[in-house]
Amino acid sequence: MIETGYSLLLHSHGALNMLTTVLISASVTFAVIQPEPIAIDQPAAVLELLDPSRSSDSFGSVIQATDKYLLVLAPINNSSEPARHHVYETDTLKWLHKVAPEDQDRLGKSAPIIACDGESMAVAYPERQVTINQIETGKPLVTIPIPEGRDAWRFGAMMAIDTTSSRVVFAASNMSGQLGKLASSYVALHDLKTGDRITQLSAPEVNAKKVQFGARLCIQDDLVIVGTAIPRELNDFRKSLLNDEEIQQLGIYLFDAQTGKFLKKFEGERDEADTSFGRVIMASEQYLVITGLYTIYIYNKKTLALHGKLEIEQVPGNSAFDENSIALDGNLLAVGISGSHPIKNNGIVNIYDINDQTLRYKIVPSGLKENDRFGSEGVEIKNNRVYASATGDSRKGSSTGVVYVFDLPKP
């Protein structure tokens, strides 16, 4: 509701032909009616797996897009074939190639971890091989040196890449052998074109042996954003096993992307009870978006002031945010909400305008079947096009998966 005051000036001629001015003050209340979100159920296209193994490919569990290219992961849950990322053109959806381990004896059968931006992608087989590749052809351009000894453990398991600043960051962490106790964790800043290490990022108050420094990474233009977390082995006991000093170290840390200089710890205006703050970190030119358990916090990227927040409805079967089921492009935020569809084991994908926190579109393809798992995993948005997977779709074999492609109405 918006209440506005105004003054109304009336002029009249009285019996003495004199101008009489009457001032009337009033207060009027207007109801602000949010427009109903537009429902979209017809996809522009459906991508199916070209090389299904006939069992549990889960095609679409991770989806990433740049202006020109789309990358879709088929992680595969059996041992017959290696996992792979499929690469497409975004305009035509033409399949280009796949990224998979060539030397399985050395690299294993797991798909590489990939971070992409522009026309480049960082391709990591943690601890073993990390390269910067051309997306269009898959050709390696630069090899990132793997650290030696314990510093190599899980190197590349978390990455972020930004072609504007020509920077890429890698996180590494290793366990000491005791349950949930880190031996070390760190984040390395590298030059994207040469692969050279610029520096190791560090914040004064962080003890990287007690909290996982680099649990989340994001680069956007001139800013590197590093999240911290409790080691996964401690998640069930997190509060009871941490002292006050360790809890204080949890947070989000900002660095200069060119030099790696520590700028500040970002606390963020948020709900104090939300201990999952920082589960997902994203940035656009204007906004910094950080998720909690069921709340999405939106900050002005320059001032870091809270711009607004979205409360996502908690429904049976709806898990907390996952970095693969939420995506940001400009002012549009795509959120997959699992368990929110009446058909068992399916969800919906909501598209919000974070300028005013308005729900603009609700996406649910027609013809879903039980256990298709639409909206539960891979979700991406780029240039007014939304990609959302149904990893349980079995049209080409049990849970081989598909990716639905939706074009949003032009503004």
C-alpha positions in Angstrom: 0.0 0.0 0.0 1.2 3.5 -0.8 -0.2 6.5 1.0 0.2 9.9 -0.8 -0.8 13.4 0.3 -1.8 16.1 -2.1 -3.3 19.6 -2.1 -6.1 20.6 -4.5 -6.4 24.3 -5.4 -9.9 25.5 -6.4 -10.7 28.9 -7.8 -14.2 30.5 -7.8 -15.8 33.9 -8.2 -17.9 35.1 -5.3 -20.8 37.5 -5.1 -18.4 40.5 -4.9 -16.6 39.3 -8.0 -13.6 38.7 -5.9 -11.3 35.7 -6.5 -11.7 33.3 -3.6 -9.1 30.6 -3.2 -10.1 27.4 -1.4 -7.4 24.9 -0.4 -8.5 21.4 0.2 -6.0 18.9 1.7 -6.6 15.2 1.4 -4.9 11.9 1.9 -5.5 9.1 -0.5 -4.4 5.4 -0.3 -3.7 3.4 -3.4 -3.3 -0.3 -3.5 -0.3 -1.5 -5.4 -1.3 -4.6 -7.3 1.5 -6.9 -8.3 1.0 -8.3 -11.8 0.3 -12.0 -12.0 3.3 -14.0 -13.1 3.1 -15.3 -16.7 2.9 -19.1 -16.9 5.1 -20.7 -19.5 4.5 -24.4 -20.3 5.7 -24.8 -23.9 9.4 -25.1 -24.5 11.2 -23.7 -27.5 13.2 -26.9 -27.7 14.1 -30.0 -25.7 17.7 -31.3 -25.7 18.1 -35.0 -25.5 21.3 -36.9 -24.8 23.0 -37.9 -28.0 25.0 -40.8 -26.5 22.8 -42.3 -23.7 24.2 -45.2 -21.8 20.6 -46.3 -21.2 20.9 -45.9 -17.5 21.2 -43.0 -15.0 23.0 -40.4 -17.2 21.1 -37.6 -15.4 21.7 -35.3 -18.3 21.3 -31.7 -17.2 22.4 -32.0 -13.6 24.7 -29.0 -14.2 23.9 -26.4 -16.9 26.1 -23.4 -17.7 25.8 -20.8 -20.4 27.7 -17.9 -21.9 26.5 -15.6 -24.6 27.5 -18.1 -27.3 27.8 -21.5 -25.7 25.8 -23.9 -23.6 27.4 -26.6 -21.5 25.4 -29.5 -20.1 26.7 -32.2 -17.8 25.8 -35.9 -18.0 27.5 -37.2 -14.8 26.4 -40.8 -15.3 25.9 -43.2 -12.4 27.3 -46.4 -13.8 30.8 -47.5 -14.7 30.3 -48.4 -18.3 31.2 -44.9 -19.7 33.0 -41.8 -18.5 30.9 -38.7 -17.5 31.0 -35.8 -19.9 29.9 -32.2 -20.6 28.1 -31.6 -23.9 28.8 -28.3 -25.6 26.2 -26.5 -27.8 25.7 -23.2 -29.6 23.1 -21.1 -27.8 21.6 -19.6 -30.9 21.0 -22.7 -32.9 21.4 -25.3 -30.1 23.7 -27.2 -32.5 25.9 -29.8 -30.7 29.6 -29.0 -31.0 31.5 -31.5 -28.9 31.9 -33.1 -25.5 34.4 -32.7 -22.8 35.4 -35.9 -21.1 38.5 -37.5 -19.6 40.7 -38.6 -22.5 43.2 -40.5 -20.3 41.0 -42.4 -18.0 43.8 -44.3 -16.3 45.2 -40.9 -15.1 42.1 -38.7 -14.9 39.5 -41.3 -14.0 35.9 -41.5 -15.3 34.5 -38.6 -13.5 33.6 -35.5 -15.6 35.8 -32.5 -15.1 34.7 -29.5 -13.1 34.1 -26.6 -15.4 33.7 -22.9 -15.0 33.0 -20.8 -18.1 32.8 -17.2 -19.2 32.9 -15.5 -22.6 34.6 -18.0 -24.9 36.8 -19.6 -22.4 36.4 -22.4 -19.8 38.5 -23.7 -16.9 38.5 -27.5 -17.0 39.7 -29.2 -13.8 40.3 -32.7 -12.8 41.1 -31.8 -9.2 44.7 -32.6 -8.1 45.6 -34.0 -11.5 45.1 -31.6 -14.4 43.7 -28.0 -14.8 43.6 -26.2 -18.2 42.0 -23.2 -19.7 40.3 -24.3 -22.9 38.5 -22.7 -25.8 34.8 -23.5 -25.5 34.0 -23.7 -29.2 36.6 -26.4 -29.9 37.5 -27.7 -26.5 41.2 -27.0 -27.4 43.4 -26.4 -24.3 45.0 -23.0 -24.4 46.9 -22.8 -21.1 47.9 -25.3 -18.5 47.6 -24.3 -14.8 50.5 -25.6 -12.7 49.3 -28.1 -10.1 50.8 -27.2 -6.6 53.0 -29.8 -5.0 52.4 -32.0 -2.0 49.4 -31.5 0.3 48.7 -28.1 -1.4 47.5 -30.1 -4.5 44.7 -31.8 -2.6 41.3 -30.9 -4.1 43.0 -28.1 -6.1 40.4 -27.0 -8.7 37.4 -28.5 -6.9 35.9 -25.0 -6.8 36.6 -22.5 -9.5 35.4 -19.1 -10.9 36.5 -17.4 -14.1 36.0 -13.9 -15.5 37.2 -12.9 -19.0 36.6 -9.2 -18.3 39.3 -9.1 -15.6 41.2 -11.9 -17.2 41.3 -13.8 -13.9 40.5 -17.2 -12.6 40.5 -18.5 -9.0 40.9 -22.0 -7.7 40.2 -23.3 -4.2 42.0 -26.2 -2.6 41.4 -28.0 0.7 42.5 -31.1 2.4 41.5 -33.0 5.5 44.0 -33.9 8.3 42.7 -37.4 8.8 40.6 -36.5 11.8 36.9 -36.2 11.2 36.1 -32.7 9.9 39.4 -31.2 10.7 41.1 -29.3 7.9 44.9 -29.4 7.5 44.6 -26.3 5.3 42.5 -24.5 2.7 43.4 -21.7 0.4 42.4 -19.8 -2.8 44.8 -19.0 -5.6 44.4 -16.2 -8.0 45.8 -16.8 -11.5 46.1 -14.9 -14.8 43.6 -16.3 -17.3 45.8 -15.8 -20.4 49.1 -17.1 -19.1 48.0 -19.4 -16.3 50.6 -17.8 -14.0 49.7 -17.6 -10.3 49.4 -13.9 -9.2 48.9 -14.5 -5.4 47.3 -16.6 -2.8 44.3 -14.9 -1.3 44.1 -14.5 2.4 42.1 -12.5 5.0 43.6 -11.4 8.3 41.1 -13.0 10.6 40.6 -16.4 8.8 42.3 -19.5 10.2 42.1 -21.7 7.1 42.8 -24.8 9.1 39.5 -24.5 11.0 37.1 -23.2 8.4 37.0 -24.0 4.7 38.2 -20.9 3.0 37.0 -21.0 -0.6 33.9 -23.1 -0.1 32.2 -20.7 -2.6 33.9 -18.5 -5.3 32.7 -15.8 -7.6 34.4 -13.2 -9.8 32.7 -10.3 -11.4 34.8 -7.6 -13.1 37.0 -6.1 -10.5 35.8 -8.2 -7.5 36.7 -11.7 -6.2 34.2 -13.0 -3.7 35.2 -15.8 -1.4 32.8 -17.7 0.9 33.7 -19.8 3.9 32.1 -22.9 5.3 32.3 -25.6 7.9 33.8 -28.8 6.4 31.1 -31.0 5.1 31.9 -33.7 7.5 30.9 -31.4 10.3 27.5 -30.3 8.9 25.5 -32.5 11.2 27.3 -31.2 14.3 28.3 -27.8 13.1 27.1 -25.7 16.1 28.3 -28.1 18.8 31.8 -28.5 17.5 32.6 -24.9 16.8 33.7 -22.3 19.3 32.7 -18.6 19.1 36.0 -17.7 17.5 35.5 -20.2 14.7 31.9 -19.1 14.1 33.1 -15.5 13.8 35.4 -16.5 10.9 32.5 -17.7 8.8 31.5 -15.1 6.3 32.2 -13.7 2.9 35.4 -12.0 2.0 36.1 -9.5 -0.8 39.3 -9.1 -2.8 40.6 -6.9 -5.7 40.6 -9.1 -8.8 43.7 -7.6 -10.3 46.0 -7.6 -7.3 44.4 -10.1 -4.9 44.4 -7.4 -2.2 42.0 -8.1 0.7 39.3 -5.4 0.7 36.9 -6.3 3.5 34.8 -9.0 5.2 31.2 -8.7 4.1 28.7 -9.3 6.9 25.6 -8.2 5.0 22.3 -7.1 6.5 20.5 -10.4 6.9 18.5 -12.6 9.3 20.9 -13.5 12.1 19.3 -16.9 12.5 20.1 -17.9 8.9 23.2 -20.0 9.4 23.2 -21.0 5.7 24.1 -17.5 4.6 26.6 -17.8 1.7 25.4 -21.2 0.4 25.3 -19.6 -3.1 27.1 -16.4 -4.2 26.4 -14.7 -7.5 27.1 -11.3 -9.0 26.0 -9.2 -11.9 27.1 -5.7 -12.9 24.7 -4.1 -10.5 23.9 -6.7 -7.8 25.4 -9.2 -5.4 23.1 -12.1 -4.7 23.6 -14.4 -1.7 21.4 -17.2 -0.6 20.6 -18.4 2.9 18.5 -21.5 3.6 15.2 -20.3 2.1 16.0 -16.6 1.7 17.7 -14.8 -1.2 19.5 -11.6 -0.2 20.0 -9.0 -2.9 22.7 -6.3 -2.3 23.9 -3.3 -4.3 27.2 -4.4 -5.6 28.9 -1.0 -5.2 27.6 0.1 -1.8 26.8 -3.4 -0.4 23.6 -2.1 1.0 20.7 -4.5 1.2 18.5 -3.9 -1.9 15.8 -6.5 -1.1 15.2 -10.1 -0.4 13.1 -13.0 -1.6 11.5 -15.5 0.7 11.1 -18.8 -1.2 8.1 -20.9 -0.1 9.0 -24.0 1.9 7.2 -27.0 0.5 7.5 -30.8 1.3 10.5 -32.2 -0.6 12.0 -28.7 -1.2 15.7 -28.8 -0.3 17.8 -25.8 0.4 19.3 -23.9 -2.5 21.9 -25.6 -4.5 24.4 -23.7 -6.7 23.1 -25.7 -9.8 19.4 -24.8 -9.4 19.7 -21.0 -9.2 21.1 -18.7 -11.8 21.5 -14.9 -12.3 21.6 -12.9 -15.6 21.5 -9.1 -15.2 18.3 -8.4 -13.2 16.7 -11.7 -13.8 17.0 -14.6 -11.3 16.0 -18.1 -12.1 15.2 -20.4 -9.2 14.4 -24.1 -9.3 12.1 -25.1 -6.5 11.9 -28.8 -6.1 8.9 -30.6 -4.8 6.6 -27.7 -5.6 4.7 -29.4 -8.5 1.7 -31.6 -7.9 3.2 -34.4 -10.0 5.5 -36.4 -7.7 9.2 -35.5 -7.6 8.9 -32.5 -9.9 9.3 -28.8 -9.2 8.9 -25.4 -11.0 11.3 -22.7 -12.1 10.4 -19.2 -11.0 11.9 -16.1 -12.8 12.2 -13.0 -10.6 13.1 -9.5 -11.4 15.4 -8.6 -8.6 15.1 -4.8 -9.3 11.7 -4.9 -7.5 11.7 -8.6 -6.3 8.7 -9.4 -8.5 7.9 -12.9 -9.7 7.6 -12.5 -13.5 7.3 -16.0 -14.8 6.5 -19.5 -13.6 7.9 -22.2 -15.8 6.5 -25.8 -15.9 6.5 -27.8 -19.1 3.4 -29.7 -19.9 3.5 -33.5 -20.0 5.7 -34.1 -17.0 5.7 -37.6 -15.5 6.4 -38.8 -12.0 10.0 -38.7 -11.0 11.1 -36.5 -13.9 12.7 -34.2 -11.4 12.1 -31.1 -13.4 13.4 -28.0 -11.6 15.4 -29.9 -9.0 18.9 -29.7 -10.5 20.3 -27.8 -13.5 18.9 -24.4 -14.0 20.4 -21.6 -16.1 19.4 -18.2 -17.6 21.1 -16.2 -20.3 20.0 -13.5 -22.7 16.3 -14.1 -21.9 16.5 -17.8 -22.5 16.0 -20.3 -19.6 17.4 -23.8 -19.5 16.0 -26.3 -17.0 16.7 -30.0 -16.7 14.5 -33.0 -15.9 17.3 -35.4 -14.9 14.8 -38.2 -14.2 13.2 -38.2 -17.7 13.4 -41.7 -19.1 12.5 -41.3 -22.7 15.9 -42.6 -23.8 16.5 -45.0 -20.9 16.1 -45.0 -17.2 16.9 -41.4 -15.9 18.9 -40.4 -18.9 17.5 -36.9 -18.6 16.6 -34.0 -20.9 17.0 -30.2 -20.9 14.1 -27.9 -21.6 14.8 -24.6 -23.4 12.3 -21.7 -22.8 12.4 -18.3 -24.4 11.0 -15.6 -22.2 8.7 -13.0 -23.8 10.6 -10.0 -24.9 10.1 -7.0 -22.6 
